[in-house]
């Protein structure tokens, strides 16, 4: 079978490796159908996020079809369409017991695409606890967004806005930025999405929530505020956040909540636009 192997910064190769088999009683082998390219993958390959073990197979946002099962597996069967949880956890450490299973202290050697062979491959080996059958109406392609969506929902769960009228904005209109916009909208907020890339602006125009929750003023629909910012003036070659704030705010107030999905650059330039009591994510 084929696997994309990581050997160092800018040193990856598609290699032939032995086929994976279900040799343990609780093993599940999945034929991979889709695997998303995450910012973590890009950081590993570029060397800006050097956390992966050399020789590991990359990839962790994956779905596929069960190919083999161990004799003790009861929750899935061969032929099931599944989404994979790429970050096994022990369930016993302090992090797991405080609902931070993605920071399990015992995950070294088990984290897909980092310290354990991931899903940029024809097959992936895991255990029954970390595969989940998909509903019939959810495609394998759409379900590949499950892992990034879980990260977004974990972040939104920790956000406590001062009110549903809080001025809210999301930096970055990539996949996670758009998912945050949807999740915050469903929470009752009306986030403005801020992006400086014309290509991402164009892509995101028709992929934002239609507008705020019914209880919010209809004067600040997400799509409209997004387009307004796209036309905000530049200063020294950069979008000026103060101008964006004035364009998006109906009363000149600073924003109360911001979510940064722009690798931190936006936050470093946003403090002047954020209230003293603002929540950041």
BELGI-V179158 format. One record per pair of residues at least 12 apart in sequence whose C-alpha atoms are under 7 Angstrom apart, sorted by the first residue. I is the first residue (numbers start at 1). J is the second residue. If there is no record, write none. Layout:
i = [I I]
j = [J J]
This chain:
i = [1 1 1 1 1 2 2 2 2 2 2 3 3 3 3 3 3 3 4 4 4 4 5 5 5 5 6 6 6 6 6 7 7 8 9 9 9 9 10 10 20 20 22 22 22 23 24 25 25 25 26 26 26 26 26 26 27 27 27 27 27 28 28 28 28 28 28 28 29 29 29 29 29 29 29 29 30 30 30 30 30 30 30 31 31 31 31 31 31 31 32 32 32 32 32 32 32 32 32 33 33 34 34 34 34 34 34 35 35 35 35 35 35 35 35 36 36 36 41 51 52 52 53 53 56 56 56 56 56 57 57 57 57 58 58 58 58 58 58 59 59 59 59 59 60 60 60 60 60 61 61 61 62 62 62 62 63 63 63 63 63 63 64 64 64 64 65 65 65 65 66 66 66 66 67 73 75 76 80 81 81 82 82 82 82 83 83 83 83 83 84 84 84 85 85 86 86 87 87 87 87 88 88 88 88 89 89 89 89 90 90 93 148 149 152 152 152 153 156 161 164 164 165 165 166 166 167 167 167 168 168 168 168 168 168 168 169 169 169 169 169 169 170 170 170 170 170 170 170 171 171 171 171 171 171 171 171 172 172 172 172 172 172 173 173 173 173 173 174 176 177 178 182 182 185 185 188 189 189 190 190 190 191 192 192 192 193 194 194 196 205 208 208 209 209 210 210 211 225 228 229 232 241 241 242 245 254 254 254 255 255 255 256 256 256 256 256 257 257 257 258 258 258 259 259 260]
j = [16 17 18 19 122 14 15 16 17 121 122 15 16 17 57 120 121 122 57 58 120 121 55 56 57 58 54 55 56 57 58 54 55 54 44 45 46 47 45 46 123 125 68 69 70 70 70 70 71 72 70 71 72 73 127 128 69 70 126 127 128 68 69 70 125 126 127 128 66 67 68 69 123 124 125 126 64 65 66 67 123 124 125 64 65 66 67 122 123 124 62 63 64 65 119 121 122 123 124 63 64 62 63 64 140 141 144 59 60 61 62 63 119 120 144 61 62 144 59 114 114 115 114 115 113 114 115 116 117 113 117 118 120 113 114 117 118 119 120 112 113 118 119 120 86 112 113 118 119 144 145 147 83 84 119 144 82 83 84 140 143 144 81 82 83 140 79 80 81 82 78 79 80 81 79 128 128 133 133 133 134 131 132 133 134 131 132 133 134 143 130 131 132 130 131 111 112 102 110 111 112 107 110 111 130 101 104 106 107 104 106 105 176 179 176 179 180 183 184 257 188 189 189 216 256 257 255 256 257 190 191 192 255 256 257 258 191 192 193 257 258 259 191 192 193 194 258 259 260 193 194 195 259 260 261 262 266 193 194 195 260 261 262 193 194 195 200 204 200 261 261 208 208 209 212 213 213 212 213 212 221 222 222 222 225 226 226 226 229 239 223 222 223 222 223 222 223 223 248 247 244 244 270 273 273 273 273 274 275 273 274 275 274 275 277 278 279 278 279 280 279 280 281 280 281 281]
